[in-house]
Amino acid sequence: MYPVIRMIYQMSKARRMPPLGYFDTHVSHHICWPWDIDLWMELNNGRTLTLFDLGRLPMSLRNGSAKAIKDNRLGLAVAGASVRYRKRVTTFQRLEMRTRAIGYDDRFLYMEQSMWNGAGECCNHVLIRGAVTRKGKMINPQELADMVEPGVVSPALPAWVQGWVETDRLRPWPPMQDS
């Protein structure tokens, strides 16, 4: 089940925090609860992606993109993700989540998020590609950026993000058509 109560809590906290610039980092704190774990007694990989929502939505509230999306009847959909898992997250472990927009190109907005344990070690990291939509069709992310912070310009995407974009273009779609 989606963590609705946790999302309400995180959004409530974000409303009381100072505003962020479009590319600033939102920091939030979370606990891995028993219902977040899998059979191996660690944070479930699918739940990890769900918990990352608890960082992206409050970030969008703080940087103004949530208001722009609502006021202009836009949508923001996850169009791709690449996750790295490096440290186990176990029940009742406290985590710091860091969330930020990295930049955008003419098609997608790129965001990164990470979870850090109490020892200061990065447990996991995700690169998210988001599609900004209007009436079910993708629009250039610059339009959203201009609504939020007029005149803002995307920084150049880091080489590792550009590499992911290029590699993903080589991936066949629809998949598994070679058999």
N, CA, C and O of each residue as an XYZ file, in Angstrom:
716
protein
N       0.831     -1.178      0.000
C       0.000      0.000      0.000
C       0.882      1.250      0.000
O       1.949      1.284      0.613
N       0.404      2.264     -0.703
C       1.151      3.507     -0.787
C       1.184      4.194      0.587
O       0.175      4.205      1.291
N       2.323      4.761      0.970
C       2.460      5.380      2.304
C       1.824      6.770      2.377
O       2.524      7.773      2.520
N       0.506      6.819      2.279
C      -0.227      8.082      2.231
C       0.019      8.928      3.481
O       0.264     10.130      3.379
N      -0.046      8.314      4.641
C       0.134      9.079      5.887
C       1.547      9.650      5.963
O       1.742     10.783      6.403
N       2.519      8.869      5.540
C       3.898      9.369      5.532
C       4.034     10.535      4.554
O       4.748     11.498      4.833
N       3.348     10.452      3.407
C       3.414     11.540      2.427
C       2.770     12.801      2.997
O       3.319     13.894      2.849
N       1.624     12.665      3.640
C       0.970     13.827      4.257
C       1.910     14.468      5.273
O       2.038     15.692      5.325
N       2.562     13.644      6.074
C       3.509     14.138      7.082
C       4.662     14.897      6.413
O       5.003     16.002      6.837
N       5.263     14.310      5.369
C       6.393     14.957      4.699
C       5.966     16.258      4.010
O       6.708     17.240      4.025
N       4.777     16.264      3.409
C       4.292     17.481      2.752
C       4.015     18.566      3.793
O       4.291     19.742      3.554
N       3.475     18.177      4.938
C       3.213     19.124      6.013
C       4.516     19.745      6.518
O       4.586     20.953      6.745
N       5.541     18.920      6.690
C       6.848     19.436      7.113
C       7.417     20.392      6.063
O       7.949     21.451      6.397
N       7.297     20.005      4.784
C       7.861     20.813      3.700
C       7.197     22.186      3.627
O       7.857     23.176      3.308
N       5.903     22.254      3.918
C       5.190     23.542      3.888
C       5.761     24.531      4.897
O       5.655     25.742      4.704
N       6.360     24.030      5.963
C       6.914     24.900      7.010
C       8.400     25.202      6.792
O       9.002     25.952      7.560
N       8.988     24.620      5.747
C      10.405     24.843      5.467
C      10.569     26.017      4.502
O       9.632     26.357      3.780
N      11.740     26.631      4.485
C      11.955     27.755      3.558
C      11.913     27.284      2.100
O      12.210     26.125      1.808
N      11.544     28.184      1.195
C      11.513     27.826     -0.233
C      12.909     27.450     -0.733
O      13.928     27.842     -0.165
N      12.911     26.684     -1.806
C      14.155     26.282     -2.464
C      14.211     26.874     -3.871
O      13.178     27.152     -4.479
N      15.428     27.063     -4.379
C      15.601     27.364     -5.788
C      15.335     26.100     -6.596
O      15.308     25.000     -6.044
N      15.142     26.252     -7.872
C      14.764     25.139     -8.746
C      15.750     23.970     -8.674
O      15.339     22.814     -8.777
N      17.030     24.252     -8.502
C      18.039     23.190     -8.483
C      18.641     22.952     -7.102
O      19.670     22.286     -6.984
N      18.014     23.486     -6.062
C      18.503     23.277     -4.698
C      18.121     21.888     -4.184
O      17.221     21.240     -4.720
N      18.814     21.447     -3.148
C      18.605     20.123     -2.567
C      17.622     20.171     -1.402
O      17.757     20.981     -0.485
N      16.642     19.293     -1.458
C      15.691     19.099     -0.348
C      16.209     17.937      0.494
O      16.534     16.878     -0.043
N      16.287     18.127      1.801
C      16.733     17.074      2.719
C      15.557     16.681      3.605
O      14.894     17.541      4.185
N      15.302     15.381      3.706
C      14.229     14.875      4.559
C      14.743     13.666      5.338
O      15.772     13.081      5.000
N      14.006     13.308      6.385
C      14.424     12.193      7.242
C      13.309     11.162      7.341
O      12.128     11.501      7.422
N      13.713      9.896      7.333
C      12.760      8.791      7.254
C      13.227      7.627      8.126
O      14.383      7.560      8.541
N      12.291      6.713      8.390
C      12.586      5.488      9.125
C      12.130      4.311      8.273
O      11.063      4.361      7.661
N      12.921      3.269      8.233
C      12.527      2.032      7.562
C      11.648      1.240      8.538
O      12.142      0.714      9.535
N      10.370      1.159      8.253
C       9.410      0.474      9.120
C       9.288     -1.000      8.753
O       9.675     -1.389      7.651
N       8.762     -1.826      9.648
C       8.646     -3.269      9.364
C       7.901     -3.579      8.063
O       8.209     -4.572      7.404
N       6.936     -2.754      7.688
C       6.188     -3.007      6.450
C       6.957     -2.577      5.208
O       6.459     -2.750      4.095
N       8.154     -2.024      5.367
C       9.002     -1.657      4.234
C       9.991     -2.750      3.854
O      10.650     -2.648      2.819
N      10.108     -3.793      4.671
C      11.161     -4.791      4.448
C      10.660     -5.969      3.613
O       9.457     -6.176      3.459
N      11.606     -6.727      3.083
C      11.298     -7.911      2.283
C      11.661     -9.177      3.053
O      11.931     -9.122      4.253
N      11.666    -10.297      2.373
C      11.967    -11.583      3.017
C      13.392    -11.665      3.552
O      13.684    -12.499      4.409
N      14.270    -10.817      3.059
C      15.676    -10.825      3.497
C      15.901     -9.823      4.622
O      17.040     -9.520      4.978
N      14.797     -9.307      5.182
C      14.836     -8.408      6.335
C      15.576     -7.090      6.049
O      16.280     -6.556      6.906
N      15.398     -6.592      4.837
C      15.953     -5.297      4.484
C      14.944     -4.543      3.626
O      13.962     -5.121      3.159
N      15.188     -3.259      3.422
C      14.294     -2.414      2.646
C      14.074     -3.031      1.267
O      15.024     -3.289      0.528
N      12.812     -3.259      0.938
C      12.433     -3.836     -0.352
C      12.813     -2.887     -1.480
O      12.642     -1.674     -1.358
N      13.327     -3.433     -2.573
C      13.787     -2.584     -3.672
C      12.652     -1.762     -4.281
O      12.856     -0.604     -4.645
N      11.467     -2.344     -4.396
C      10.327     -1.590     -4.911
C       9.884     -0.503     -3.945
O       9.516      0.595     -4.363
N       9.921     -0.808     -2.660
C       9.545      0.172     -1.639
C      10.528      1.330     -1.635
O      10.152      2.466     -1.346
N      11.791      1.049     -1.956
C      12.785      2.116     -2.046
C      12.309      3.181     -3.028
O      12.356      4.374     -2.732
N      11.849      2.740     -4.201
C      11.370      3.699     -5.199
C      10.150      4.463     -4.693
O      10.011      5.657     -4.958
N       9.274      3.786     -3.974
C       8.106      4.454     -3.397
C       8.541      5.490     -2.362
O       8.001      6.595     -2.324
N       9.508      5.137     -1.530
C       9.978      6.082     -0.517
C      10.637      7.310     -1.149
O      10.594      8.402     -0.583
N      11.240      7.127     -2.313
C      11.822      8.286     -2.980
C      10.746      9.313     -3.360
O      11.046     10.501     -3.480
N       9.501      8.867     -3.551
C       8.397      9.817     -3.758
C       8.307     10.787     -2.581
O       7.959     11.956     -2.750
N       8.628     10.279     -1.376
C       8.538     11.109     -0.165
C       9.579     12.228     -0.148
O       9.545     13.096      0.724
N      10.481     12.208     -1.087
C      11.449     13.296     -1.249
C      11.108     14.192     -2.426
O      11.219     15.414     -2.338
N      10.689     13.573     -3.543
C      10.429     14.375     -4.744
C       9.221     15.295     -4.591
O       9.286     16.463     -4.974
N       8.141     14.797     -4.047
C       6.938     15.636     -3.942
C       7.131     16.811     -2.980
O       6.758     17.933     -3.323
N       7.699     16.595     -1.787
C       7.979     17.767     -0.942
C       8.981     18.747     -1.575
O       8.855     19.958     -1.390
N       9.973     18.236     -2.319
C      10.908     19.126     -3.011
C      10.142     20.009     -3.987
O      10.399     21.209     -4.081
N       9.188     19.404     -4.722
C       8.419     20.177     -5.709
C       7.543     21.228     -5.023
O       7.275     22.284     -5.596
N       7.107     20.945     -3.823
C       6.345     21.927     -3.054
C       7.252     23.097     -2.673
O       6.864     24.258     -2.802
N       8.451     22.787     -2.208
C       9.377     23.828     -1.751
C       9.958     24.654     -2.882
O      10.197     25.849     -2.706
N      10.194     24.042     -4.053
C      10.809     24.819     -5.132
C       9.780     25.483     -6.050
O      10.146     26.171     -7.002
N       8.493     25.272     -5.759
C       7.446     25.956     -6.513
C       6.910     25.188     -7.705
O       5.929     25.616     -8.313
N       7.517     24.075     -8.058
C       7.034     23.356     -9.233
C       5.685     22.689     -8.990
O       4.912     22.532     -9.935
N       5.373     22.290     -7.750
C       4.064     21.687     -7.468
C       2.947     22.690     -7.756
O       1.927     22.338     -8.349
N       3.143     23.931     -7.337
C       2.140     24.978     -7.580
C       2.002     25.242     -9.077
O       0.887     25.348     -9.587
N       3.124     25.350     -9.780
C       3.083     25.601    -11.226
C       2.388     24.451    -11.956
O       1.616     24.675    -12.888
N       2.665     23.229    -11.528
C       2.028     22.062    -12.151
C       0.515     22.108    -11.927
O      -0.264     21.876    -12.852
N       0.110     22.405    -10.702
C      -1.321     22.461    -10.382
C      -2.002     23.627    -11.113
O      -3.032     23.442    -11.761
N      -1.423     24.820    -11.003
C      -2.035     26.008    -11.598
C      -2.153     25.917    -13.118
O      -3.080     26.482    -13.699
N      -1.236     25.220    -13.761
C      -1.210     25.146    -15.222
C      -1.693     23.801    -15.764
O      -1.561     23.506    -16.952
N      -2.252     23.000    -14.867
C      -2.804     21.686    -15.237
C      -1.800     20.828    -16.001
O      -2.101     20.242    -17.041
N      -0.607     20.782    -15.445
C       0.454     19.963    -16.014
C       0.526     18.650    -15.246
O      -0.124     18.482    -14.215
N       1.311     17.740    -15.756
C       1.613     16.500    -15.055
C       3.115     16.308    -15.042
O       3.835     16.917    -15.833
N       3.583     15.466    -14.149
C       4.996     15.104    -14.100
C       5.045     13.606    -13.843
O       4.672     13.139    -12.767
N       5.501     12.868    -14.827
C       5.508     11.409    -14.744
C       6.933     10.885    -14.784
O       7.769     11.401    -15.526
N       7.208      9.870    -13.993
C       8.513      9.212    -14.062
C       8.572      8.463    -15.387
O       7.719      7.625    -15.678
N       9.587      8.774    -16.182
C       9.740      8.156    -17.497
C      10.953      7.234    -17.550
O      11.240      6.656    -18.598
N      11.656      7.088    -16.454
C      12.797      6.197    -16.390
C      13.514      6.366    -15.068
O      13.448      7.421    -14.438
N      14.196      5.320    -14.658
C      14.939      5.364    -13.400
C      16.103      4.391    -13.468
O      16.008      3.331    -14.086
N      17.178      4.757    -12.838
C      18.338      3.888    -12.690
C      18.748      3.943    -11.223
O      19.080      5.007    -10.700
N      18.720      2.781    -10.562
C      18.962      2.729     -9.120
C      20.237      1.955     -8.824
O      20.531      0.949     -9.468
N      20.981      2.431     -7.851
C      22.133      1.703     -7.311
C      21.876      1.440     -5.840
O      21.531      2.350     -5.086
N      22.046      0.189     -5.437
C      21.907     -0.198     -4.026
C      23.298     -0.574     -3.533
O      23.965     -1.411     -4.141
N      23.744      0.042     -2.426
C      25.103     -0.212     -1.956
C      25.182     -0.656     -0.498
O      26.084     -1.417     -0.149
N      24.292     -0.219      0.344
C      24.309     -0.591      1.767
C      22.917     -1.065      2.154
O      21.908     -0.512      1.716
N      22.885     -2.105      2.990
C      21.606     -2.612      3.472
C      20.895     -1.567      4.328
O      21.520     -0.831      5.091
N      19.585     -1.522      4.181
C      18.734     -0.706      5.039
C      17.825     -1.683      5.756
O      17.081     -2.429      5.120
N      17.881     -1.680      7.082
C      17.134     -2.651      7.877
C      16.055     -1.960      8.716
O      16.010     -0.733      8.804
N      15.206     -2.757      9.318
C      14.083     -2.259     10.100
C      14.527     -1.260     11.175
O      15.517     -1.472     11.876
N      13.782     -0.192     11.278
C      13.957      0.900     12.239
C      15.198      1.761     11.992
O      15.519      2.638     12.794
N      15.884      1.511     10.896
C      17.044      2.338     10.560
C      16.559      3.732     10.148
O      15.594      3.876      9.397
N      17.241      4.734     10.651
C      16.927      6.123     10.293
C      17.773      6.516      9.093
O      18.948      6.165      8.987
N      17.138      7.256      8.194
C      17.789      7.631      6.940
C      17.622      9.115      6.667
O      16.606      9.716      7.014
N      18.627      9.690      6.047
C      18.515     11.032      5.502
C      18.385     10.884      3.994
O      19.193     10.203      3.361
N      17.373     11.517      3.421
C      17.183     11.484      1.974
C      17.516     12.862      1.407
O      17.097     13.891      1.937
N      18.269     12.854      0.331
C      18.610     14.094     -0.371
C      18.009     14.020     -1.767
O      18.148     13.010     -2.456
N      17.343     15.092     -2.181
C      16.622     15.119     -3.452
C      16.913     16.430     -4.162
O      16.849     17.498     -3.552
N      17.232     16.353     -5.444
C      17.425     17.589     -6.211
C      17.211     17.345     -7.701
O      17.385     16.236     -8.205
N      16.828     18.414     -8.384
C      16.798     18.402     -9.841
C      18.228     18.670    -10.309
O      18.897     19.573     -9.808
N      18.682     17.881    -11.267
C      20.047     18.048    -11.786
C      20.048     19.003    -12.975
O      20.956     19.818    -13.138
N      19.018     18.885    -13.795
C      18.926     19.690    -15.004
C      17.907     19.077    -15.943
O      17.202     18.134    -15.585
N      17.838     19.620    -17.143
C      16.892     19.094    -18.122
C      17.441     19.299    -19.522
O      18.321     20.126    -19.761
N      16.891     18.515    -20.437
C      17.180     18.699    -21.846
C      15.862     19.097    -22.512
O      14.949     19.551    -21.822
N      15.737     18.942    -23.819
C      14.504     19.376    -24.487
C      13.334     18.406    -24.284
O      12.212     18.705    -24.692
N      13.584     17.241    -23.654
C      12.516     16.261    -23.459
C      12.222     15.940    -22.001
O      11.061     15.762    -21.632
N      13.265     15.862    -21.156
C      13.085     15.353    -19.806
C      13.760     16.225    -18.750
O      14.735     16.929    -19.010
N      13.191     16.143    -17.542
C      13.791     16.721    -16.344
C      14.500     15.586    -15.622
O      13.922     14.511    -15.459
N      15.735     15.796    -15.186
C      16.514     14.761    -14.501
C      16.691     15.132    -13.038
O      17.094     16.247    -12.707
N      16.383     14.182    -12.170
C      16.494     14.388    -10.728
C      17.322     13.260    -10.141
O      17.338     12.150    -10.672
N      18.003     13.545     -9.054
C      18.709     12.489     -8.344
C      18.311     12.510     -6.884
O      17.995     13.554     -6.314
N      18.337     11.319     -6.294
C      18.001     11.162     -4.887
C      18.912     10.114     -4.280
O      19.371      9.192     -4.954
N      19.161     10.281     -2.993
C      19.986      9.305     -2.284
C      19.504      9.173     -0.854
O      18.912     10.096     -0.296
N      19.765      8.006     -0.264
C      19.473      7.760      1.149
C      20.793      7.485      1.853
O      21.626      6.725      1.358
N      20.978      8.113      3.019
C      22.216      8.028      3.781
C      21.916      7.501      5.181
O      20.939      7.910      5.810
N      22.758      6.595      5.663
C      22.562      6.052      7.014
C      23.224      6.949      8.061
O      23.849      7.956      7.728
N      23.078      6.569      9.319
C      23.621      7.358     10.427
C      25.133      7.445     10.444
O      25.694      8.350     11.062
N      25.809      6.508      9.768
C      27.269      6.531      9.693
C      27.764      7.413      8.547
O      28.966      7.504      8.296
N      26.819      8.065      7.852
C      27.209      8.933      6.742
C      27.506      8.185      5.460
O      28.141      8.735      4.561
N      27.056      6.929      5.356
C      27.288      6.130      4.155
C      26.060      6.202      3.248
O      24.922      6.165      3.716
N      26.312      6.306      1.953
C      25.214      6.311      0.998
C      24.715      4.878      0.819
O      25.475      3.987      0.440
N      23.433      4.669      1.097
C      22.831      3.333      0.984
C      22.351      3.050     -0.429
O      22.510      1.936     -0.930
N      21.766      4.046     -1.073
C      21.280      3.873     -2.434
C      21.166      5.230     -3.112
O      21.199      6.277     -2.465
N      21.034      5.186     -4.414
C      21.001      6.404     -5.219
C      20.147      6.112     -6.439
O      20.242      5.034     -7.026
N      19.307      7.076     -6.826
C      18.487      6.888     -8.021
C      18.610      8.120     -8.912
O      18.657      9.254     -8.436
N      18.661      7.866    -10.202
C      18.560      8.900    -11.220
C      17.181      8.731    -11.839
O      16.845      7.658    -12.340
N      16.388      9.789    -11.803
C      15.019      9.770    -12.310
C      14.930     10.681    -13.533
O      15.434     11.804    -13.546
N      14.274     10.153    -14.548
C      13.961     10.968    -15.726
C      12.464     11.252    -15.651
O      11.658     10.322    -15.633
N      12.088     12.520    -15.609
C      10.682     12.894    -15.508
C      10.201     13.573    -16.769
O      10.910     14.385    -17.364
N       8.983     13.233    -17.174
C       8.358     13.866    -18.333
C       7.313     14.863    -17.840
O       6.425     14.506    -17.065
N       7.419     16.096    -18.284
C       6.419     17.107    -17.975
C       5.349     16.998    -19.065
O       5.658     16.983    -20.256
N       4.083     16.922    -18.635
C       3.006     16.711    -19.610
C       1.919     17.783    -19.502
O       1.688     18.374    -18.447
N       1.272     18.002    -20.635
C       0.086     18.858    -20.699
C      -0.909     18.135    -21.602
O      -0.609     17.814    -22.752
N      -2.088     17.889    -21.061
C      -3.140     17.179    -21.800
C      -2.625     15.848    -22.349
O      -2.943     15.459    -23.472
N      -1.823     15.158    -21.534
C      -1.341     13.837    -21.906
C      -0.190     13.804    -22.899
O       0.226     12.725    -23.319
N       0.332     14.960    -23.282
C       1.454     15.019    -24.224
C       2.648     15.679    -23.545
O       2.498     16.620    -22.765
N       3.830     15.168    -23.854
C       5.046     15.739    -23.277
C       5.281     17.151    -23.786
O       5.024     17.464    -24.949
N       5.782     18.006    -22.876
C       6.203     19.350    -23.261
C       7.658     19.534    -22.846
O       8.191     18.757    -22.053
N       8.283     20.548    -23.377
C       9.667     20.853    -23.036
C       9.725     21.267    -21.559
O       8.973     22.148    -21.141
N      10.605     20.647    -20.765
C      10.709     20.993    -19.339
C      11.063     22.459    -19.077
O      10.851     22.960    -17.973
N      11.599     23.145    -20.084
C      11.898     24.572    -19.921
C      10.622     25.352    -19.609
O      10.662     26.345    -18.883
N       9.481     24.901    -20.161
C       8.212     25.586    -19.893
C       7.884     25.570    -18.401
O       7.491     26.592    -17.839
N       8.046     24.413    -17.763
C       7.808     24.319    -16.320
C       8.814     25.184    -15.565
O       8.442     25.918    -14.649
N      10.075     25.099    -15.943
C      11.111     25.882    -15.263
C      10.808     27.374    -15.336
O      10.998     28.092    -14.354
N      10.333     27.851    -16.499
C      10.000     29.271    -16.647
C       8.815     29.674    -15.778
O       8.751     30.807    -15.301
N       7.874     28.749    -15.569
C       6.726     29.046    -14.702
C       7.169     29.176    -13.243
O       6.612     29.964    -12.479
N       8.173     28.395    -12.877
C       8.642     28.361    -11.489
C       9.623     29.483    -11.202
O       9.496     30.195    -10.205
N      10.587     29.632    -12.072
C      11.674     30.591    -11.857
C      12.025     31.198    -13.211
O      12.961     30.742    -13.867
N      11.279     32.230    -13.641
C      11.496     32.799    -14.977
C      12.972     33.110    -15.236
O      13.658     33.706    -14.406
N      13.432     32.689    -16.408
C      14.810     32.937    -16.791
C      15.798     31.885    -16.330
O      16.973     31.944    -16.693
N      15.344     30.914    -15.531
C      16.262     29.874    -15.073
C      16.745     29.066    -16.281
O      15.987     28.796    -17.212
N      18.002     28.695    -16.242
C      18.596     27.906    -17.309
C      19.152     26.637    -16.694
O      19.768     26.666    -15.629
N      18.931     25.528    -17.371
C      19.452     24.261    -16.868
C      20.973     24.258    -16.913
O      21.575     24.657    -17.910
N      21.588     23.805    -15.825
C      23.033     23.577    -15.921
C      23.274     22.434    -16.905
O      22.371     21.648    -17.190
N      24.484     22.354    -17.412
C      24.821     21.228    -18.297
C      24.644     19.934    -17.509
O      25.044     19.842    -16.348
N      24.050     18.955    -18.141
C      23.902     17.656    -17.476
C      25.279     17.040    -17.274
O      26.109     17.071    -18.183
N      25.534     16.477    -16.086
C      26.832     15.835    -15.847
C      27.072     14.705    -16.844
O      26.124     14.135    -17.385
N      28.329     14.388    -17.082
C      28.693     13.347    -18.053
C      28.027     12.009    -17.738
O      27.624     11.293    -18.655
N      27.904     11.659    -16.449
C      27.303     10.368    -16.107
C      25.815     10.330    -16.449
O      25.283      9.268    -16.772
N      25.135     11.486    -16.380
C      23.725     11.553    -16.780
C      23.633     11.479    -18.300
O      22.798     10.751    -18.836
N      24.480     12.224    -18.994
C      24.486     12.186    -20.456
C      24.769     10.769    -20.960
O      24.177     10.322    -21.943
N      25.676     10.070    -20.279
C      25.987      8.688    -20.656
C      24.781      7.782    -20.503
O      24.544      6.916    -21.346
N      24.017      7.971    -19.437
C      22.799      7.181    -19.221
C      21.772      7.469    -20.309
O      21.128      6.553    -20.820
N      21.619      8.751    -20.665
C      20.674      9.146    -21.711
C      21.058      8.481    -23.028
O      20.210      7.911    -23.714
N      22.336      8.557    -23.377
C      22.796      7.968    -24.641
C      22.635      6.445    -24.645
O      22.185      5.867    -25.633
N      22.999      5.813    -23.555
C      22.875      4.360    -23.469
C      21.421      3.933    -23.551
O      21.102      2.933    -24.195
N      20.542      4.675    -22.908
C      19.122      4.326    -22.919
C      18.527      4.459    -24.318
O      17.583      3.746    -24.658
N      19.068      5.360    -25.128
C      18.591      5.503    -26.514
C      18.880      4.244    -27.335
O      18.175      3.954    -28.301
N      19.923      3.495    -26.946
C      20.272      2.263    -27.657
C      19.379      1.086    -27.271
O      19.314      0.087    -27.987
N      18.709      1.209    -26.162
C      17.866      0.128    -25.649
C      16.634     -0.029    -26.536
O      15.937      0.952    -26.796
N      16.353     -1.240    -27.003
C      15.226     -1.420    -27.923
C      13.868     -1.188    -27.250
O      13.650     -1.533    -26.088
N      12.966     -0.586    -28.038
C      11.573     -0.419    -27.601
C      10.662     -0.636    -28.774
O      10.853     -0.003    -29.813
N       9.687     -1.492    -28.662
C       9.351     -2.288    -27.487
C      10.400     -3.359    -27.225
O      11.088     -3.805    -28.142
N      10.517     -3.766    -25.967
C      11.562     -4.728    -25.595
C      11.195     -6.150    -25.977
O      10.047     -6.452    -26.303
N      12.197     -7.012    -25.929
C      12.049     -8.462    -26.040
C      11.350     -8.887    -27.329
O      10.507     -9.784    -27.318
N      11.701     -8.243    -28.427
C      11.102     -8.566    -29.714
C      11.999     -9.457    -30.568
O      11.691     -9.722    -31.730
N      13.113     -9.921    -29.989
C      14.072    -10.728    -30.731
C      13.819    -12.218    -30.626
O      14.579    -13.001    -31.197
N      12.771    -12.647    -29.914
C      12.535    -14.091    -29.767
C      11.376    -14.574    -30.594
O      11.057    -15.763    -30.574
